[in-house]
Amino acid sequence: MSLDYSQIKNQLYAAVIADILDDMDFPDQVMTANIRPLQAEDIIVGRARTMLAIPEFHIPDAPYQTQIDATDALNPGDVVVAHTSNITNSAFWGELFSTATRVRGGTGAIIDGYVRDVRKIMAMNFPVFATGMRPINSKGRCTVIDYDVPVICGGVMVHPGDLIFAEIDGVVVIPQAITTEVIARALETATKENEMRAALLSGKTLREAWEKYQVL
């Protein structure tokens, strides 16, 4: 089954995907709850492209170089997933990186740190999830040292190519090797949930609907 990102975005939601991952014995694929969307309606679907950032204690002669390279390497459908080493003295992400990512075809960014230029990012409707906001520049405070490597973001190990599904409920990471099966099973379950909802609205008791559809 080839993945239809539009179908995934329109028909699925974080909870049903997390339930399928639980059923398949992948119980730790949801990021921590402090990674939040800038806008409640933001939804991200796409393949992870990772960045690894660490503290920086001086302003280099050529700042941002690896982060620029990582951004310029993005392809359509990619999602930036950044590990920022718990850095809180600056923002990691901003409007110009968001603009560059969108131009490359990227569908969003997941940052386990802070962002800035929030009003501008919101105005361009580019989905960004982060732990907080702070207007301070990362130059001399935080630097990307590698990209397209495994990283931990929001408590989940993320590999390049894993499928990201992010919405207001949270951020789910689907390992690349099982993506097709997870999405197929999630679509089946979402259909059952729709049927169960219709049964409840028609007057069936919760017990009656549960015994028929076995989803909650």
VEXNUDREN-546902 format. One record per residue: x, y, z of N, C-alpha, C in turn; residue in one letter; residue number from 1. Coordinates in steps of 0.02 Angstrom, whole numbers, plus 50000, padded with zeros to 5 digits. Layout:
 n_east n_north  n_up ca_east ca_north ca_up c_east c_north  c_up residuo num
      X       Y     Z       X        Y     Z      X       Y     Z       a NUM
...
REM end
This chain:
 n_east n_north  n_up ca_east ca_north ca_up c_east c_north  c_up residuo num
  50042   49940 50000   50000    50000 50000  50044   50062 50000       m   1
  50037   50104 49948   50074    50167 49948  50037   50216 49994       s   2
  50074   50259 50027   50044    50304 50076  50016   50366 50042       l   3
  49955   50381 50059   49921    50442 50036  49919   50490 50095       d   4
  49964   50539 50095   49969    50584 50153  49904   50623 50163       y   5
  49870   50641 50109   49807    50677 50116  49755   50634 50150       s   6
  49751   50570 50131   49704    50525 50164  49721   50517 50238       q   7
  49784   50507 50252   49806    50499 50322  49787   50561 50362       i   8
  49800   50620 50335   49786    50683 50369  49712   50693 50380       k   9
  49671   50674 50332   49599    50687 50335  49560   50634 50373       n  10
  49585   50572 50375   49545    50518 50404  49572   50491 50470       q  11
  49635   50505 50485   49664    50476 50546  49676   50530 50599       l  12
  49694   50506 50658   49708    50550 50714  49756   50513 50760       y  13
  49789   50552 50803   49844    50524 50842  49822   50465 50885       a  14
  49762   50470 50914   49741    50418 50961  49733   50350 50927       a  15
  49703   50348 50868   49693    50283 50835  49760   50253 50813       v  16
  49807   50295 50792   49873    50270 50773  49909   50243 50835       i  17
  49905   50280 50890   49937    50257 50952  49908   50190 50975       a  18
  49842   50182 50967   49810    50118 50986  49837   50060 50944       d  19
  49844   50072 50879   49870    50019 50835  49942   50001 50854       i  20
  49982   50051 50868   50051    50039 50889  50053   49999 50954       l  21
  50008   50015 51001   50002    49975 51062  49987   49902 51045       d  22
  49937   49891 51001   49917    49823 50982  49975   49785 50950       d  23
  50019   49822 50916   50075    49789 50882  50138   49786 50926       m  24
  50130   49802 50991   50184    49798 51040  50237   49851 51028       d  25
  50215   49911 51008   50258    49970 51004  50227   50024 51049       f  26
  50235   50016 51116   50196    50059 51162  50227   50127 51177       p  27
  50286   50141 51152   50322    50202 51172  50337   50247 51113       d  28
  50288   50257 51070   50298    50295 51008  50265   50363 51008       q  29
  50241   50386 51066   50209    50451 51070  50254   50498 51110       v  30
  50268   50557 51082   50312    50605 51115  50279   50634 51177       m  31
  50321   50661 51220   50297    50691 51282  50248   50748 51269       t  32
  50203   50758 51317   50147    50804 51307  50167   50877 51306       a  33
  50230   50893 51323   50250    50963 51322  50268   50988 51252       n  34
  50269   50945 51203   50280    50967 51134  50212   50982 51103       i  35
  50199   51047 51093   50132    51070 51076  50132   51108 51010       r  36
  50075   51107 50974   50070    51145 50912  50063   51220 50927       p  37
  50091   51261 50881   50081    51333 50889  50008   51351 50879       l  38
  49973   51314 50836   49902    51326 50824  49865   51260 50832       q  39
  49807   51264 50865   49770    51202 50882  49752   51161 50821       a  40
  49741   51194 50765   49720    51157 50705  49777   51127 50666       e  41
  49839   51138 50686   49897    51113 50649  49898   51036 50648       d  42
  49910   51008 50589   49919    50936 50580  49981   50926 50536       i  43
  50024   50880 50555   50084    50865 50516  50083   50791 50499       i  44
  50094   50775 50435   50105    50707 50413  50165   50708 50366       v  45
  50214   50665 50378   50271    50662 50333  50327   50620 50362       g  46
  50379   50613 50323   50437    50573 50342  50487   50615 50382       r  47
  50514   50585 50435   50560    50621 50479  50627   50634 50445       a  48
  50650   50696 50451   50719    50715 50435  50747   50747 50498       r  49
  50797   50716 50528   50817    50734 50595  50875   50784 50596       t  50
  50877   50823 50651   50934    50867 50666  50953   50856 50738       m  51
  51019   50857 50750   51046    50849 50818  51083   50913 50837       l  52
  51058   50946 50890   51088    51009 50912  51115   51003 50983       a  53
  51168   51039 50996   51200    51039 51062  51214   51111 51083       i  54
  51231   51122 51148   51247    51190 51169  51309   51217 51134       p  55
  51309   51282 51125   51366    51317 51095  51384   51375 51142       e  56
  51449   51387 51151   51470    51435 51202  51512   51492 51174       f  57
  51513   51497 51109   51544    51555 51077  51512   51564 51008       h  58
  51518   51623 50980   51490    51635 50914  51543   51616 50862       i  59
  51531   51565 50822   51581    51544 50773  51586   51594 50715       p  60
  51640   51587 50678   51649    51631 50620  51595   51620 50568       d  61
  51571   51557 50563   51518    51542 50514  51462   51505 50550       a  62
  51416   51541 50581   51363    51508 50619  51311   51475 50573       p  63
  51273   51430 50602   51215    51398 50571  51233   51349 50514       y  64
  51296   51335 50501   51313    51301 50438  51280   51233 50431       q  65
  51283   51191 50482   51255    51124 50476  51179   51126 50475       t  66
  51149   51173 50512   51076    51180 50510  51053   51203 50441       q  67
  51092   51247 50410   51076    51268 50342  51080   51209 50294       i  68
  51135   51171 50299   51143    51112 50256  51085   51063 50264       d  69
  51065   51051 50327   51011    51004 50341  50945   51029 50312       a  70
  50933   51093 50316   50871    51121 50289  50871   51118 50212       t  71
  50928   51134 50182   50932    51133 50109  50928   51061 50081       d  72
  50939   51011 50124   50936    50941 50102  50865   50912 50105       a  73
  50817   50951 50129   50749    50926 50136  50717   50912 50068       l  74
  50672   50863 50068   50634    50845 50009  50559   50854 50022       n  75
  50518   50856 49970   50446    50860 49980  50420   50804 50025       p  76
  50377   50822 50072   50349    50773 50118  50389   50762 50181       g  77
  50446   50796 50187   50488    50786 50247  50463   50828 50305       d  78
  50477   50803 50365   50462    50839 50427  50527   50847 50466       v  79
  50544   50907 50484   50603    50918 50526  50588   50894 50597       v  80
  50631   50851 50624   50626    50828 50693  50692   50844 50727       v  81
  50691   50889 50776   50753    50914 50805  50759   50896 50879       a  82
  50817   50868 50896   50837    50858 50966  50882   50917 50985       h  83
  50864   50953 51038   50900    51014 51055  50935   51011 51123       t  84
  50946   50951 51150   50987    50942 51210  50961   50982 51270       s  85
  50895   50990 51275   50864    51025 51332  50887   51097 51338       n  86
  50905   51128 51283   50927    51197 51283  50867   51243 51292       i  87
  50871   51288 51342   50816    51334 51356  50837   51407 51355       t  88
  50901   51421 51339   50923    51491 51340  50914   51526 51273       n  89
  50885   51490 51224   50874    51521 51159  50821   51480 51121       s  90
  50798   51510 51067   50755    51473 51021  50798   51436 50970       a  91
  50774   51378 50949   50809    51340 50898  50783   51356 50828       f  92
  50720   51372 50823   50685    51375 50758  50650   51442 50751       w  93
  50642   51465 50689   50607    51528 50678  50574   51531 50609       g  94
  50552   51591 50592   50513    51600 50530  50554   51587 50467       e  95
  50617   51607 50465   50655    51598 50404  50672   51524 50392       l  96
  50687   51487 50444   50695    51415 50435  50629   51382 50414       f  97
  50574   51407 50441   50508    51381 50420  50496   51396 50347       s  98
  50513   51456 50325   50503    51474 50255  50545   51431 50210       t  99
  50609   51422 50228   50654    51380 50187  50629   51308 50184       a 100
  50603   51283 50239   50577    51214 50241  50516   51208 50196       t 101
  50471   51256 50200   50412    51253 50157  50430   51255 50083       r 102
  50477   51298 50065   50498    51302 49995  50527   51236 49970       v 103
  50561   51200 50014   50588    51135 49996  50535   51080 49994       r 104
  50475   51096 50014   50420    51047 50014  50408   51014 50081       g 105
  50443   51038 50133   50433    51010 50200  50364   51025 50226       g 106
  50338   50979 50267   50269    50985 50290  50263   51011 50362       t 107
  50318   51019 50397   50314    51044 50465  50379   51032 50502       g 108
  50379   51052 50566   50438    51044 50609  50416   51024 50679       a 109
  50452   50976 50707   50442    50954 50776  50506   50970 50814       i 110
  50502   51013 50863   50561    51037 50900  50552   51022 50973       i 111
  50600   50987 51004   50595    50975 51076  50629   51033 51114       d 112
  50620   51092 51089   50647    51153 51118  50604   51212 51098       g 113
  50634   51272 51099   50596    51333 51090  50597   51358 51018       y 114
  50546   51398 51002   50542    51431 50937  50532   51506 50948       v 115
  50543   51543 50894   50530    51615 50897  50496   51636 50831       r 116
  50484   51700 50823   50447    51725 50764  50379   51692 50759       d 117
  50348   51680 50815   50288    51638 50816  50231   51669 50777       v 118
  50220   51734 50783   50165    51765 50745  50176   51758 50670       r 119
  50239   51764 50648   50254    51757 50576  50243   51685 50553       k 120
  50264   51637 50594   50254    51567 50576  50179   51551 50573       i 121
  50142   51577 50620   50070    51565 50620  50037   51598 50559       m 122
  50060   51657 50541   50031    51692 50484  50042   51654 50419       a 123
  50098   51617 50414   50110    51579 50353  50080   51509 50356       m 124
  50046   51494 50412   50012    51429 50421  50060   51370 50410       n 125
  50121   51377 50436   50169    51322 50434  50167   51286 50501       f 126
  50150   51221 50502   50142    51186 50566  50208   51175 50602       p 127
  50213   51201 50662   50271    51191 50705  50247   51169 50774       v 128
  50278   51117 50800   50266    51093 50867  50329   51104 50907       f 129
  50323   51129 50969   50382    51145 51009  50363   51144 51083       a 130
  50414   51150 51126   50401    51150 51198  50389   51219 51226       t 131
  50407   51271 51188   50398    51338 51213  50421   51390 51163       g 132
  50419   51453 51185   50436    51509 51142  50484   51555 51179       m 133
  50534   51579 51142   50581    51627 51171  50614   51665 51113       r 134
  50620   51731 51116   50642    51768 51058  50718   51771 51048       p 135
  50755   51735 51088   50828    51742 51086  50858   51698 51031       i 136
  50906   51726 50995   50940    51693 50939  50981   51633 50964       n 137
  50985   51582 50923   51025    51523 50942  51100   51533 50931       s 138
  51119   51583 50893   51190    51594 50876  51231   51603 50940       k 139
  51282   51560 50949   51323    51562 51009  51292   51527 51068       g 140
  51234   51497 51059   51199    51463 51113  51180   51390 51096       r 141
  51167   51377 51032   51143    51311 51011  51164   51300 50939       c 142
  51191   51241 50923   51214    51229 50855  51199   51157 50834       t 143
  51181   51149 50772   51170    51082 50744  51237   51052 50726       v 144
  51250   50991 50751   51314    50958 50737  51306   50899 50689       i 145
  51244   50877 50677   51234    50821 50631  51161   50819 50610       d 146
  51147   50784 50556   51078    50777 50534  51070   50711 50498       y 147
  51006   50691 50489   50990    50625 50460  51022   50569 50500       d 148
  51020   50575 50566   51044    50524 50612  50988   50509 50662       v 149
  50989   50451 50695   50939    50439 50747  50945   50490 50803       p 150
  50888   50515 50825   50886    50562 50882  50828   50543 50927       v 151
  50833   50564 50990   50777    50560 51035  50743   50627 51037       i 152
  50678   50628 51022   50639    50689 51024  50575   50675 51063       c 153
  50564   50714 51115   50504    50702 51156  50502   50633 51186       g 154
  50561   50605 51200   50565    50540 51232  50559   50481 51185       g 155
  50554   50493 51120   50547    50439 51071  50608   50439 51025       v 156
  50636   50379 51013   50690    50373 50965  50660   50381 50895       m 157
  50687   50428 50857   50662    50442 50790  50719   50429 50741       v 158
  50704   50388 50690   50752    50374 50637  50731   50411 50574       h 159
  50778   50434 50535   50759    50464 50471  50716   50416 50430       p 160
  50660   50441 50404   50615    50399 50366  50555   50374 50405       g 161
  50557   50378 50472   50497    50361 50511  50440   50409 50492       d 162
  50379   50385 50497   50322    50427 50481  50300   50465 50543       l 163
  50292   50531 50536   50269    50574 50590  50196   50591 50579       i 164
  50156   50583 50631   50087    50608 50631  50080   50651 50693       f 165
  50067   50716 50683   50063    50762 50739  49999   50804 50734       a 166
  49965   50809 50790   49905    50851 50795  49898   50873 50868       e 167
  49843   50905 50885   49837    50934 50952  49841   50882 51007       i 168
  49821   50819 50994   49827    50767 51044  49900   50749 51059       d 169
  49945   50758 51011   50015    50741 51021  50049   50718 50957       g 170
  50111   50698 50965   50154    50679 50908  50168   50604 50912       v 171
  50149   50568 50859   50160    50496 50855  50213   50481 50804       v 172
  50259   50436 50821   50313    50416 50776  50301   50344 50756       v 173
  50293   50332 50691   50281    50264 50666  50345   50239 50633       i 174
  50376   50187 50661   50438    50161 50631  50429   50144 50558       p 175
  50479   50160 50518   50474    50153 50446  50456   50082 50425       q 176
  50484   50032 50460   50475    49963 50439  50402   49939 50445       a 177
  50363   49971 50488   50294    49948 50499  50242   50001 50477       i 178
  50264   50052 50443   50219    50107 50426  50158   50084 50386       t 179
  50169   50045 50334   50114    50024 50291  50061   49986 50331       t 180
  50082   49939 50373   50035    49899 50412  49998   49942 50462       e 181
  50035   49986 50496   50003    50030 50546  49949   50072 50514       v 182
  49964   50103 50458   49915    50147 50426  49855   50108 50402       i 183
  49865   50049 50372   49809    50008 50349  49764   49988 50407       a 184
  49794   49967 50463   49754    49947 50520  49719   50007 50552       r 185
  49753   50064 50553   49722    50124 50582  49662   50147 50541       a 186
  49667   50143 50475   49610    50161 50433  49550   50115 50445       l 187
  49564   50050 50454   49510    50002 50469  49477   50019 50537       e 188
  49518   50034 50586   49491    50050 50652  49452   50115 50651       t 189
  49476   50165 50614   49440    50228 50609  49371   50218 50578       a 190
  49367   50172 50530   49302    50157 50500  49255   50125 50551       t 191
  49282   50079 50591   49241    50048 50644  49218   50101 50695       k 192
  49262   50147 50712   49243    50199 50760  49187   50242 50732       e 193
  49190   50258 50667   49136    50296 50636  49070   50258 50639       n 194
  49073   50192 50627   49013    50151 50630  48986   50146 50701       e 195
  49032   50142 50749   49010    50139 50819  48978   50205 50840       m 196
  49007   50260 50818   48978    50325 50834  48907   50330 50805       r 197
  48899   50308 50743   48833    50310 50712  48783   50267 50751       a 198
  48806   50209 50775   48763    50165 50814  48741   50199 50879       a 199
  48788   50231 50912   48771    50267 50974  48721   50323 50961       l 200
  48732   50360 50908   48687    50415 50892  48618   50391 50872       l 201
  48614   50329 50848   48549    50301 50829  48511   50273 50889       s 202
  48543   50273 50948   48509    50251 51008  48536   50188 51040       g 203
  48585   50156 51009   48615    50096 51039  48649   50114 51105       k 204
  48647   50068 51152   48685    50080 51214  48759   50071 51200       t 205
  48799   50098 51244   48872    50089 51237  48890   50016 51238       l 206
  48858   49976 51281   48871    49905 51286  48855   49870 51219       r 207
  48798   49886 51189   48778    49857 51126  48828   49874 51070       e 208
  48848   49937 51068   48895    49959 51016  48963   49928 51027       a 209
  48984   49925 51090   49049    49895 51105  49052   49822 51085       w 210
  49000   49785 51101   49000    49713 51085  49002   49701 51010       e 211
  48979   49747 50970   48980    49739 50898  49047   49763 50868       k 212
  49071   49821 50891   49128    49852 50856  49195   49845 50893       y 213
  49193   49838 50959   49254    49826 50999  49306   49882 50991       q 214
  49283   49943 50987   49329    50001 50986  49303   50054 51034       v 215
  49351   50089 51065   49334    50145 51109  49390   50197 51107       l 216
REM end
